[in-house]
Amino acid sequence: MPSYPEDRPVRAVPEDVQPTPSPTLAAPLTPIPAPAPRPAPARARNLSGTAWTALVVGVVALVFILIFVLQNNVPTQITLLAWTFSLPVGIAALFAAIAGALITAGVGTVRMIVLGRSVRHLRRDAARAN
C-alpha cells in the first residue's frame, strides 16, 4: 500500500532546536562595528640601542661612500678661488660632503648653545619667582 504524507505520523521538533528564519522575513542586519585597534605598547629607548643603530647606519653609509669613491677615480681639474688642483671626482665629492657636514654641525652647535642659554635663563627666572 502506498504511503502518503497524511498517513505518516507527525514528529515533534525538540525544544532546544529553534527554526531558522527565512532570509526574506528576517530583520535587516546591522553591521557590527569593528573593535578599535589598541595602540602598541610604548617601548623605552635606551642609549645603547640608539648608538648601535647609528653605528650600523654609519657603517652602511661608509661602504656606499667607499664604493662611490672607488668607482669615480677619474682626475678632474678643480679651481677654488685662486687655487687650481687636480683631484679624482669621488675624492672631491667626499671633501664637499665633509665640508657640508662640518657646516651643519657648526650651525647645530650654535643653536644648541643658544637653546641652553635660554633654558638657563628660564630656570633662573622660575627660581626667583618661587
N, C-alpha and C positions, 0 to 999 in steps of 0.2 A: 504494500500500500504506500503511495507517495506521501511524503511528509511536507506539509505546508507550513508557512510561518505561523499561522494561527494555532496549529497543533503543537508547537514547541512550547515548553514552559518558559516563562519569563524569569531571567536570572536577575537577582538584585545586585546593585552596584555597591561595593564595600564603602563604608562611611569615610574611610581615610583617602579615598580616591575622589578627587574633585574634577568635574568635567572642564575641559579646556574651552574657553570661549572662542567663538568664531572670529577670525580676523576682521570681518566686516562689521561685527557687532561690538567689538572691543572699543573701549575708550581710546582716544588718541594718546599716544605715548609722549611723555615729556622727556626731553633729553636730560640725563643725569650729568651735572657739571663735573668736570674732571677735578680731582683734588689739586690744590695749589702746590706747586713744587716747593720742597723745603730747601732753604739755602744750604749750601755746603758749609760744613763747619770750618771756621777760620783756622788756618794753620799759623802757628807762631813762626816768624822768620828769625833765623839766627845768623850771626855774623859769619860763622864758618861755612854755612851753606851758600850764602851770598858770595863769599870770597871764592869758593870752589867753582861756582857757576861763572863768575867773572874770569877766573883763570882759564877755564875751558874755552870760553868765547874768545879770550885773548889769544890763546894758542891757535885756534882755528883761523882767526884773522891773520896772525903772523904767517901761517902756512900759505894762505892766499896771497899775501904781500910778497913772500919769497918766490912763489910761482910767477907772479907778475913781473918782479924784477929780473928773474932769470930768463923769461921769455922776451923781455923788451931791453935787450942789451945793445941796441944799435946806437952808436955815439951820435949826439946832436950838438949843434952849436948853441950855447946859451949866453945871452947878454943881459947883465943885471947892472943898471946904472952905468958905471964906467968900465966894469969888468966884463971880459969875454972869455969863456972857457967852454970846454967840451966835456959832456957827461953822457952816459947812457940814459935813455929816456926813462927807464924804470927807476934808476937812482934819482933822477931829477924829480920824478913824481913822488918818490919816497921822501925826499927832502921837503917838498912842498906840503905833503901831508903832515910831516913832523912840525913844520912851521905853523900850520893851521892848528894843530893840537896844542902847541905851546901858547899861541894867542888865545885860544879858547880857555885853556887852564888859567891864564893870567886874568882874563875878564871874570871867570868864575871865582877866582881867589879874591879879587877886589869886591865882588858882590857879596861874598861870604863875610868879609871883614865889615862891610857896611851894615849888613843884617845883624851881625854880632854886636856891633856898637849900638844899634837901635834896641836890641833886646836888653843890653846892659842898662841903657838909659831908662827903658820902661820898667825894669825891675827896681832900679834905684828910686824912680818916682813912686812906684807902688809901695816900696818900703817906707818912704817918707810920709805917704798918705796914711799908713797904719800907725 
